[in-house]
Amino acid sequence: MLLVRKHWNSTWGDRRQELVFVGGSEMDEQAIRDALDASLHGSAITGVSKAHAKLHDPFPAWGRAA
């Protein structure tokens, strides 16, 4: 519960996301990272392509309440 409180925002709540892979030493971490990176659409930093950036965003900007 302390981890949730540590990342809690009074406006947005808990927005923490984690992806966990459980396996043994035979797992190829770099191959997994490469596959996940290859699945990204748009900018690897923002995840948004130029076409998607032009779409209407129905959510309020970060730091402003709805």
PDB file with one MODEL, atoms N, CA, C and O in Angstrom:
MODEL        1
ATOM      1  N   MET A   1       0.821  -1.187   0.000  1.00  0.00           N
ATOM      2  CA  MET A   1       0.000   0.000   0.000  1.00  0.00           C
ATOM      3  C   MET A   1       0.866   1.252   0.000  1.00  0.00           C
ATOM      4  O   MET A   1       0.467   2.272  -0.562  1.00  0.00           O
ATOM      5  N   LEU A   2       2.039   1.197   0.616  1.00  0.00           N
ATOM      6  CA  LEU A   2       2.921   2.362   0.650  1.00  0.00           C
ATOM      7  C   LEU A   2       3.378   2.749  -0.749  1.00  0.00           C
ATOM      8  O   LEU A   2       3.530   3.937  -1.036  1.00  0.00           O
ATOM      9  N   LEU A   3       3.604   1.765  -1.635  1.00  0.00           N
ATOM     10  CA  LEU A   3       4.027   2.061  -2.995  1.00  0.00           C
ATOM     11  C   LEU A   3       2.941   2.836  -3.734  1.00  0.00           C
ATOM     12  O   LEU A   3       3.252   3.769  -4.474  1.00  0.00           O
ATOM     13  N   VAL A   4       1.681   2.472  -3.548  1.00  0.00           N
ATOM     14  CA  VAL A   4       0.571   3.186  -4.183  1.00  0.00           C
ATOM     15  C   VAL A   4       0.519   4.614  -3.664  1.00  0.00           C
ATOM     16  O   VAL A   4       0.392   5.553  -4.450  1.00  0.00           O
ATOM     17  N   ARG A   5       0.614   4.788  -2.366  1.00  0.00           N
ATOM     18  CA  ARG A   5       0.593   6.141  -1.791  1.00  0.00           C
ATOM     19  C   ARG A   5       1.764   6.986  -2.291  1.00  0.00           C
ATOM     20  O   ARG A   5       1.608   8.187  -2.513  1.00  0.00           O
ATOM     21  N   LYS A   6       2.920   6.377  -2.469  1.00  0.00           N
ATOM     22  CA  LYS A   6       4.101   7.098  -2.923  1.00  0.00           C
ATOM     23  C   LYS A   6       3.877   7.699  -4.312  1.00  0.00           C
ATOM     24  O   LYS A   6       4.389   8.781  -4.599  1.00  0.00           O
ATOM     25  N   HIS A   7       3.135   7.028  -5.162  1.00  0.00           N
ATOM     26  CA  HIS A   7       2.922   7.468  -6.534  1.00  0.00           C
ATOM     27  C   HIS A   7       1.524   8.045  -6.755  1.00  0.00           C
ATOM     28  O   HIS A   7       1.127   8.252  -7.901  1.00  0.00           O
ATOM     29  N   TRP A   8       0.778   8.305  -5.703  1.00  0.00           N
ATOM     30  CA  TRP A   8      -0.593   8.814  -5.810  1.00  0.00           C
ATOM     31  C   TRP A   8      -0.592  10.307  -6.099  1.00  0.00           C
ATOM     32  O   TRP A   8       0.178  11.063  -5.507  1.00  0.00           O
ATOM     33  N   ASN A   9      -1.452  10.721  -7.003  1.00  0.00           N
ATOM     34  CA  ASN A   9      -1.625  12.136  -7.333  1.00  0.00           C
ATOM     35  C   ASN A   9      -3.065  12.498  -6.992  1.00  0.00           C
ATOM     36  O   ASN A   9      -3.989  11.793  -7.398  1.00  0.00           O
ATOM     37  N   SER A  10      -3.271  13.591  -6.248  1.00  0.00           N
ATOM     38  CA  SER A  10      -4.609  13.928  -5.780  1.00  0.00           C
ATOM     39  C   SER A  10      -5.577  14.202  -6.929  1.00  0.00           C
ATOM     40  O   SER A  10      -6.784  14.021  -6.767  1.00  0.00           O
ATOM     41  N   THR A  11      -5.082  14.629  -8.071  1.00  0.00           N
ATOM     42  CA  THR A  11      -5.954  14.890  -9.226  1.00  0.00           C
ATOM     43  C   THR A  11      -6.151  13.650 -10.078  1.00  0.00           C
ATOM     44  O   THR A  11      -7.277  13.341 -10.468  1.00  0.00           O
ATOM     45  N   TRP A  12      -5.081  12.941 -10.370  1.00  0.00           N
ATOM     46  CA  TRP A  12      -5.117  11.848 -11.338  1.00  0.00           C
ATOM     47  C   TRP A  12      -5.173  10.453 -10.724  1.00  0.00           C
ATOM     48  O   TRP A  12      -5.450   9.483 -11.429  1.00  0.00           O
ATOM     49  N   GLY A  13      -4.917  10.338  -9.436  1.00  0.00           N
ATOM     50  CA  GLY A  13      -4.920   9.022  -8.804  1.00  0.00           C
ATOM     51  C   GLY A  13      -3.622   8.276  -9.067  1.00  0.00           C
ATOM     52  O   GLY A  13      -2.554   8.884  -9.145  1.00  0.00           O
ATOM     53  N   ASP A  14      -3.713   6.968  -9.203  1.00  0.00           N
ATOM     54  CA  ASP A  14      -2.543   6.118  -9.413  1.00  0.00           C
ATOM     55  C   ASP A  14      -2.383   5.863 -10.900  1.00  0.00           C
ATOM     56  O   ASP A  14      -3.181   5.143 -11.500  1.00  0.00           O
ATOM     57  N   ARG A  15      -1.358   6.448 -11.494  1.00  0.00           N
ATOM     58  CA  ARG A  15      -1.120   6.257 -12.928  1.00  0.00           C
ATOM     59  C   ARG A  15       0.111   5.393 -13.187  1.00  0.00           C
ATOM     60  O   ARG A  15       0.599   5.340 -14.316  1.00  0.00           O
ATOM     61  N   ARG A  16       0.597   4.742 -12.197  1.00  0.00           N
ATOM     62  CA  ARG A  16       1.790   3.915 -12.367  1.00  0.00           C
ATOM     63  C   ARG A  16       1.433   2.656 -13.148  1.00  0.00           C
ATOM     64  O   ARG A  16       0.417   2.012 -12.887  1.00  0.00           O
ATOM     65  N   GLN A  17       2.283   2.320 -14.103  1.00  0.00           N
ATOM     66  CA  GLN A  17       2.107   1.106 -14.890  1.00  0.00           C
ATOM     67  C   GLN A  17       3.426   0.358 -14.921  1.00  0.00           C
ATOM     68  O   GLN A  17       4.494   0.961 -15.032  1.00  0.00           O
ATOM     69  N   GLU A  18       3.345  -0.935 -14.823  1.00  0.00           N
ATOM     70  CA  GLU A  18       4.539  -1.766 -14.892  1.00  0.00           C
ATOM     71  C   GLU A  18       4.237  -2.978 -15.754  1.00  0.00           C
ATOM     72  O   GLU A  18       3.116  -3.486 -15.780  1.00  0.00           O
ATOM     73  N   LEU A  19       5.252  -3.420 -16.449  1.00  0.00           N
ATOM     74  CA  LEU A  19       5.164  -4.635 -17.231  1.00  0.00           C
ATOM     75  C   LEU A  19       6.231  -5.571 -16.679  1.00  0.00           C
ATOM     76  O   LEU A  19       7.414  -5.230 -16.676  1.00  0.00           O
ATOM     77  N   VAL A  20       5.825  -6.737 -16.216  1.00  0.00           N
ATOM     78  CA  VAL A  20       6.752  -7.652 -15.557  1.00  0.00           C
ATOM     79  C   VAL A  20       6.768  -8.980 -16.311  1.00  0.00           C
ATOM     80  O   VAL A  20       5.721  -9.545 -16.628  1.00  0.00           O
ATOM     81  N   PHE A  21       7.965  -9.460 -16.587  1.00  0.00           N
ATOM     82  CA  PHE A  21       8.143 -10.769 -17.202  1.00  0.00           C
ATOM     83  C   PHE A  21       8.794 -11.675 -16.169  1.00  0.00           C
ATOM     84  O   PHE A  21       9.839 -11.343 -15.608  1.00  0.00           O
ATOM     85  N   VAL A  22       8.176 -12.809 -15.925  1.00  0.00           N
ATOM     86  CA  VAL A  22       8.710 -13.751 -14.959  1.00  0.00           C
ATOM     87  C   VAL A  22       9.215 -14.967 -15.735  1.00  0.00           C
ATOM     88  O   VAL A  22       8.480 -15.580 -16.509  1.00  0.00           O
ATOM     89  N   GLY A  23      10.465 -15.293 -15.513  1.00  0.00           N
ATOM     90  CA  GLY A  23      11.038 -16.427 -16.216  1.00  0.00           C
ATOM     91  C   GLY A  23      12.433 -16.719 -15.700  1.00  0.00           C
ATOM     92  O   GLY A  23      12.909 -16.096 -14.751  1.00  0.00           O
ATOM     93  N   GLY A  24      13.058 -17.649 -16.325  1.00  0.00           N
ATOM     94  CA  GLY A  24      14.384 -18.069 -15.889  1.00  0.00           C
ATOM     95  C   GLY A  24      15.486 -17.394 -16.676  1.00  0.00           C
ATOM     96  O   GLY A  24      15.255 -16.451 -17.433  1.00  0.00           O
ATOM     97  N   SER A  25      16.677 -17.895 -16.478  1.00  0.00           N
ATOM     98  CA  SER A  25      17.867 -17.320 -17.106  1.00  0.00           C
ATOM     99  C   SER A  25      17.860 -17.499 -18.627  1.00  0.00           C
ATOM    100  O   SER A  25      18.637 -16.851 -19.328  1.00  0.00           O
ATOM    101  N   GLU A  26      16.985 -18.377 -19.142  1.00  0.00           N
ATOM    102  CA  GLU A  26      16.920 -18.597 -20.588  1.00  0.00           C
ATOM    103  C   GLU A  26      16.214 -17.457 -21.330  1.00  0.00           C
ATOM    104  O   GLU A  26      16.241 -17.397 -22.559  1.00  0.00           O
ATOM    105  N   MET A  27      15.591 -16.568 -20.582  1.00  0.00           N
ATOM    106  CA  MET A  27      14.914 -15.430 -21.209  1.00  0.00           C
ATOM    107  C   MET A  27      15.960 -14.482 -21.797  1.00  0.00           C
ATOM    108  O   MET A  27      16.983 -14.201 -21.173  1.00  0.00           O
ATOM    109  N   ASP A  28      15.688 -14.001 -22.993  1.00  0.00           N
ATOM    110  CA  ASP A  28      16.597 -13.077 -23.674  1.00  0.00           C
ATOM    111  C   ASP A  28      16.053 -11.659 -23.505  1.00  0.00           C
ATOM    112  O   ASP A  28      15.197 -11.219 -24.273  1.00  0.00           O
ATOM    113  N   GLU A  29      16.552 -10.952 -22.501  1.00  0.00           N
ATOM    114  CA  GLU A  29      16.041  -9.615 -22.186  1.00  0.00           C
ATOM    115  C   GLU A  29      16.148  -8.674 -23.379  1.00  0.00           C
ATOM    116  O   GLU A  29      15.210  -7.927 -23.656  1.00  0.00           O
ATOM    117  N   GLN A  30      17.257  -8.695 -24.079  1.00  0.00           N
ATOM    118  CA  GLN A  30      17.427  -7.779 -25.210  1.00  0.00           C
ATOM    119  C   GLN A  30      16.430  -8.083 -26.320  1.00  0.00           C
ATOM    120  O   GLN A  30      15.909  -7.160 -26.946  1.00  0.00           O
ATOM    121  N   ALA A  31      16.157  -9.355 -26.576  1.00  0.00           N
ATOM    122  CA  ALA A  31      15.183  -9.727 -27.604  1.00  0.00           C
ATOM    123  C   ALA A  31      13.783  -9.249 -27.213  1.00  0.00           C
ATOM    124  O   ALA A  31      13.018  -8.792 -28.062  1.00  0.00           O
ATOM    125  N   ILE A  32      13.457  -9.358 -25.937  1.00  0.00           N
ATOM    126  CA  ILE A  32      12.155  -8.886 -25.457  1.00  0.00           C
ATOM    127  C   ILE A  32      12.066  -7.369 -25.619  1.00  0.00           C
ATOM    128  O   ILE A  32      11.062  -6.854 -26.109  1.00  0.00           O
ATOM    129  N   ARG A  33      13.110  -6.658 -25.209  1.00  0.00           N
ATOM    130  CA  ARG A  33      13.134  -5.193 -25.360  1.00  0.00           C
ATOM    131  C   ARG A  33      13.019  -4.791 -26.830  1.00  0.00           C
ATOM    132  O   ARG A  33      12.281  -3.866 -27.169  1.00  0.00           O
ATOM    133  N   ASP A  34      13.749  -5.488 -27.698  1.00  0.00           N
ATOM    134  CA  ASP A  34      13.707  -5.178 -29.126  1.00  0.00           C
ATOM    135  C   ASP A  34      12.304  -5.395 -29.695  1.00  0.00           C
ATOM    136  O   ASP A  34      11.823  -4.581 -30.482  1.00  0.00           O
ATOM    137  N   ALA A  35      11.651  -6.482 -29.303  1.00  0.00           N
ATOM    138  CA  ALA A  35      10.300  -6.771 -29.792  1.00  0.00           C
ATOM    139  C   ALA A  35       9.311  -5.720 -29.301  1.00  0.00           C
ATOM    140  O   ALA A  35       8.444  -5.283 -30.058  1.00  0.00           O
ATOM    141  N   LEU A  36       9.432  -5.314 -28.049  1.00  0.00           N
ATOM    142  CA  LEU A  36       8.536  -4.281 -27.524  1.00  0.00           C
ATOM    143  C   LEU A  36       8.782  -2.936 -28.205  1.00  0.00           C
ATOM    144  O   LEU A  36       7.834  -2.228 -28.546  1.00  0.00           O
ATOM    145  N   ASP A  37      10.053  -2.584 -28.404  1.00  0.00           N
ATOM    146  CA  ASP A  37      10.383  -1.337 -29.095  1.00  0.00           C
ATOM    147  C   ASP A  37       9.848  -1.343 -30.529  1.00  0.00           C
ATOM    148  O   ASP A  37       9.365  -0.322 -31.016  1.00  0.00           O
ATOM    149  N   ALA A  38       9.935  -2.483 -31.198  1.00  0.00           N
ATOM    150  CA  ALA A  38       9.459  -2.595 -32.579  1.00  0.00           C
ATOM    151  C   ALA A  38       7.944  -2.456 -32.667  1.00  0.00           C
ATOM    152  O   ALA A  38       7.418  -2.104 -33.723  1.00  0.00           O
ATOM    153  N   SER A  39       7.242  -2.727 -31.581  1.00  0.00           N
ATOM    154  CA  SER A  39       5.784  -2.637 -31.599  1.00  0.00           C
ATOM    155  C   SER A  39       5.276  -1.220 -31.356  1.00  0.00           C
ATOM    156  O   SER A  39       4.080  -0.961 -31.486  1.00  0.00           O
ATOM    157  N   LEU A  40       6.180  -0.297 -31.001  1.00  0.00           N
ATOM    158  CA  LEU A  40       5.769   1.085 -30.764  1.00  0.00           C
ATOM    159  C   LEU A  40       5.335   1.736 -32.069  1.00  0.00           C
ATOM    160  O   LEU A  40       5.896   1.466 -33.131  1.00  0.00           O
ATOM    161  N   HIS A  41       4.330   2.594 -31.973  1.00  0.00           N
ATOM    162  CA  HIS A  41       3.843   3.330 -33.130  1.00  0.00           C
ATOM    163  C   HIS A  41       4.176   4.793 -32.929  1.00  0.00           C
ATOM    164  O   HIS A  41       3.840   5.367 -31.893  1.00  0.00           O
ATOM    165  N   GLY A  42       4.818   5.395 -33.882  1.00  0.00           N
ATOM    166  CA  GLY A  42       5.160   6.801 -33.750  1.00  0.00           C
ATOM    167  C   GLY A  42       6.498   6.972 -33.057  1.00  0.00           C
ATOM    168  O   GLY A  42       7.392   6.137 -33.196  1.00  0.00           O
ATOM    169  N   SER A  43       6.631   8.055 -32.313  1.00  0.00           N
ATOM    170  CA  SER A  43       7.873   8.379 -31.632  1.00  0.00           C
ATOM    171  C   SER A  43       8.145   7.406 -30.498  1.00  0.00           C
ATOM    172  O   SER A  43       7.246   7.086 -29.720  1.00  0.00           O
ATOM    173  N   ALA A  44       9.376   6.937 -30.404  1.00  0.00           N
ATOM    174  CA  ALA A  44       9.747   6.044 -29.303  1.00  0.00           C
ATOM    175  C   ALA A  44       9.688   6.777 -27.975  1.00  0.00           C
ATOM    176  O   ALA A  44       9.566   6.148 -26.924  1.00  0.00           O
ATOM    177  N   ILE A  45       9.774   8.094 -28.011  1.00  0.00           N
ATOM    178  CA  ILE A  45       9.727   8.882 -26.774  1.00  0.00           C
ATOM    179  C   ILE A  45       8.285   9.163 -26.363  1.00  0.00           C
ATOM    180  O   ILE A  45       7.918   8.951 -25.207  1.00  0.00           O
ATOM    181  N   THR A  46       7.462   9.642 -27.305  1.00  0.00           N
ATOM    182  CA  THR A  46       6.081  10.024 -26.960  1.00  0.00           C
ATOM    183  C   THR A  46       5.063   8.971 -27.338  1.00  0.00           C
ATOM    184  O   THR A  46       3.961   8.943 -26.790  1.00  0.00           O
ATOM    185  N   GLY A  47       5.428   8.090 -28.287  1.00  0.00           N
ATOM    186  CA  GLY A  47       4.469   7.095 -28.758  1.00  0.00           C
ATOM    187  C   GLY A  47       3.441   7.685 -29.711  1.00  0.00           C
ATOM    188  O   GLY A  47       2.484   7.004 -30.081  1.00  0.00           O
ATOM    189  N   VAL A  48       3.620   8.946 -30.119  1.00  0.00           N
ATOM    190  CA  VAL A  48       2.643   9.629 -30.950  1.00  0.00           C
ATOM    191  C   VAL A  48       3.243   9.949 -32.316  1.00  0.00           C
ATOM    192  O   VAL A  48       4.323  10.532 -32.408  1.00  0.00           O
ATOM    193  N   SER A  49       2.538   9.564 -33.366  1.00  0.00           N
ATOM    194  CA  SER A  49       2.981   9.927 -34.711  1.00  0.00           C
ATOM    195  C   SER A  49       2.462  11.322 -35.042  1.00  0.00           C
ATOM    196  O   SER A  49       1.618  11.854 -34.321  1.00  0.00           O
ATOM    197  N   LYS A  50       2.954  11.916 -36.117  1.00  0.00           N
ATOM    198  CA  LYS A  50       2.488  13.245 -36.522  1.00  0.00           C
ATOM    199  C   LYS A  50       0.989  13.227 -36.816  1.00  0.00           C
ATOM    200  O   LYS A  50       0.278  14.174 -36.481  1.00  0.00           O
ATOM    201  N   ALA A  51       0.510  12.158 -37.439  1.00  0.00           N
ATOM    202  CA  ALA A  51      -0.922  12.055 -37.753  1.00  0.00           C
ATOM    203  C   ALA A  51      -1.749  11.965 -36.473  1.00  0.00           C
ATOM    204  O   ALA A  51      -2.797  12.602 -36.364  1.00  0.00           O
ATOM    205  N   HIS A  52      -1.288  11.186 -35.519  1.00  0.00           N
ATOM    206  CA  HIS A  52      -2.030  11.053 -34.262  1.00  0.00           C
ATOM    207  C   HIS A  52      -2.004  12.343 -33.454  1.00  0.00           C
ATOM    208  O   HIS A  52      -2.957  12.637 -32.733  1.00  0.00           O
ATOM    209  N   ALA A  53      -0.933  13.114 -33.564  1.00  0.00           N
ATOM    210  CA  ALA A  53      -0.819  14.363 -32.811  1.00  0.00           C
ATOM    211  C   ALA A  53      -1.883  15.366 -33.226  1.00  0.00           C
ATOM    212  O   ALA A  53      -2.215  16.268 -32.457  1.00  0.00           O
ATOM    213  N   LYS A  54      -2.425  15.221 -34.436  1.00  0.00           N
ATOM    214  CA  LYS A  54      -3.443  16.149 -34.943  1.00  0.00           C
ATOM    215  C   LYS A  54      -4.849  15.790 -34.460  1.00  0.00           C
ATOM    216  O   LYS A  54      -5.769  16.596 -34.601  1.00  0.00           O
ATOM    217  N   LEU A  55      -5.029  14.612 -33.901  1.00  0.00           N
ATOM    218  CA  LEU A  55      -6.347  14.188 -33.433  1.00  0.00           C
ATOM    219  C   LEU A  55      -6.747  14.941 -32.171  1.00  0.00           C
ATOM    220  O   LEU A  55      -5.893  15.345 -31.382  1.00  0.00           O
ATOM    221  N   HIS A  56      -8.060  15.128 -31.984  1.00  0.00           N
ATOM    222  CA  HIS A  56      -8.582  15.789 -30.785  1.00  0.00           C
ATOM    223  C   HIS A  56      -8.293  14.926 -29.556  1.00  0.00           C
ATOM    224  O   HIS A  56      -8.553  13.722 -29.567  1.00  0.00           O
ATOM    225  N   ASP A  57      -7.766  15.527 -28.518  1.00  0.00           N
ATOM    226  CA  ASP A  57      -7.491  14.833 -27.260  1.00  0.00           C
ATOM    227  C   ASP A  57      -8.612  15.157 -26.282  1.00  0.00           C
ATOM    228  O   ASP A  57      -8.725  16.304 -25.849  1.00  0.00           O
ATOM    229  N   PRO A  58      -9.443  14.184 -25.919  1.00  0.00           N
ATOM    230  CA  PRO A  58     -10.577  14.458 -25.033  1.00  0.00           C
ATOM    231  C   PRO A  58     -10.194  14.599 -23.558  1.00  0.00           C
ATOM    232  O   PRO A  58     -11.042  14.934 -22.730  1.00  0.00           O
ATOM    233  N   PHE A  59      -8.937  14.349 -23.224  1.00  0.00           N
ATOM    234  CA  PHE A  59      -8.504  14.397 -21.832  1.00  0.00           C
ATOM    235  C   PHE A  59      -7.837  15.733 -21.527  1.00  0.00           C
ATOM    236  O   PHE A  59      -7.221  16.334 -22.408  1.00  0.00           O
ATOM    237  N   PRO A  60      -7.955  16.202 -20.283  1.00  0.00           N
ATOM    238  CA  PRO A  60      -7.308  17.465 -19.929  1.00  0.00           C
ATOM    239  C   PRO A  60      -5.794  17.319 -19.924  1.00  0.00           C
ATOM    240  O   PRO A  60      -5.263  16.221 -19.756  1.00  0.00           O
ATOM    241  N   ALA A  61      -5.112  18.435 -20.110  1.00  0.00           N
ATOM    242  CA  ALA A  61      -3.642  18.429 -20.083  1.00  0.00           C
ATOM    243  C   ALA A  61      -3.158  18.053 -18.691  1.00  0.00           C
ATOM    244  O   ALA A  61      -3.854  18.279 -17.701  1.00  0.00           O
ATOM    245  N   TRP A  62      -1.962  17.477 -18.619  1.00  0.00           N
ATOM    246  CA  TRP A  62      -1.386  17.107 -17.332  1.00  0.00           C
ATOM    247  C   TRP A  62      -1.304  18.328 -16.444  1.00  0.00           C
ATOM    248  O   TRP A  62      -0.926  19.410 -16.892  1.00  0.00           O
ATOM    249  N   GLY A  63      -1.658  18.153 -15.192  1.00  0.00           N
ATOM    250  CA  GLY A  63      -1.522  19.228 -14.213  1.00  0.00           C
ATOM    251  C   GLY A  63      -2.741  20.116 -14.123  1.00  0.00           C
ATOM    252  O   GLY A  63      -2.790  21.007 -13.275  1.00  0.00           O
ATOM    253  N   ARG A  64      -3.730  19.897 -14.978  1.00  0.00           N
ATOM    254  CA  ARG A  64      -4.979  20.675 -14.912  1.00  0.00           C
ATOM    255  C   ARG A  64      -6.126  19.733 -14.688  1.00  0.00           C
ATOM    256  O   ARG A  64      -6.239  18.712 -15.366  1.00  0.00           O
ATOM    257  N   ALA A  65      -6.973  20.060 -13.751  1.00  0.00           N
ATOM    258  CA  ALA A  65      -8.141  19.241 -13.485  1.00  0.00           C
ATOM    259  C   ALA A  65      -9.165  19.439 -14.595  1.00  0.00           C
ATOM    260  O   ALA A  65      -9.186  20.477 -15.255  1.00  0.00           O
ATOM    261  N   ALA A  66      -9.996  18.452 -14.791  1.00  0.00           N
ATOM    262  CA  ALA A  66     -11.029  18.522 -15.844  1.00  0.00           C
ATOM    263  C   ALA A  66     -12.063  19.576 -15.530  1.00  0.00           C
ATOM    264  O   ALA A  66     -13.000  19.771 -16.304  1.00  0.00           O
TER     265      ALA A  66
ENDMDL
END
